[in-house]
Amino acid sequence: MGRLILVEGLDLAGKSTLIEGLRQRFSDLGWDVDVRHGDLCAENPVAEVTRKMMRWDPGFGAQEGAPLFLASHLWDERNFKPCPRANHVHIQDSCALRSLAFERVLGQEFYARRLSDVVTRLPRFDASYVLTASMKSRLARFQKREQNDLHDSFMLSDPVRFSRVDSELLHLAAERFKAKLICTDEMDQAALLDYVWADLKRRFSVESPRLRRAAS
């Protein structure tokens, strides 16, 4: 059976850079790596349009977003199957947990309740991490980005509610998956990657699958 790794966190916490570093390290060792952003399944018919509308359509709001995200996560729940190959690692960049955090803080009880049910049926991850950062650190990263999306703008326009969603996500990740909480304020990209990589090595063998087969 392959490995499942979850990396959660709101925008500008360092998640994307960490995931790319993990992808590269696993690939260098000969793992077959699959990285998914939000949706668990590559063939999810709802996820791609939802993600594009959320990030780049300025008119996209909660009334459209809540049912689309719920539909996308329900489709994943009903269709996702972990890869059985021992040389495969699936790195999940956020999941229904993030949608649940938004609905609990900013949305409607109906969608929060349904998403909570979905979260209880998510697969068991071999390792889970949830990243956070101060508003000061996030602002500095925002200013360095060449291109920013609507979620980044939400952080600037409503930092109080953004922080509430961040806190709810940290709580949910720890409660549901016992995720390791990592504050990235004092960590550069290399230090964050090394920290998570060392933790993964403690949890399971990250050596080359080819070497493991040869040794056995």
Sequence and secondary structure as in RCSB ss.txt:
>XXXX:A:sequence
MGRLILVEGLDLAGKSTLIEGLRQRFSDLGWDVDVRHGDLCAENPVAEVTRKMMRWDPGFGAQEGAPLFLASHLW
DERNFKPCPRANHVHIQDSCALRSLAFERVLGQEFYARRLSDVVTRLPRFDASYVLTASMKSRLARFQKREQNDL
HDSFMLSDPVRFSRVDSELLHLAAERFKAKLICTDEMDQAALLDYVWADLKRRFSVESPRLRRAAS
>XXXX:A:secstr
  EEEEEEE TTSSHHHHHHHHHHHHHHTT EEEEEES S TT TTHHHHHHHHHH TT  HHHHHHHHHHHHHH
HHHH      TTEEEEEE  HHHHHHHHHHHS HHHHHHHHHHHHTS   SEEEEEE  HHHHHHHHHH S   H
HHHHHHH HHHHHHHHHHHHHHHHHHH  EEEE TT  HHHHHHHHHHHHHHHS  S HHHHHHH 
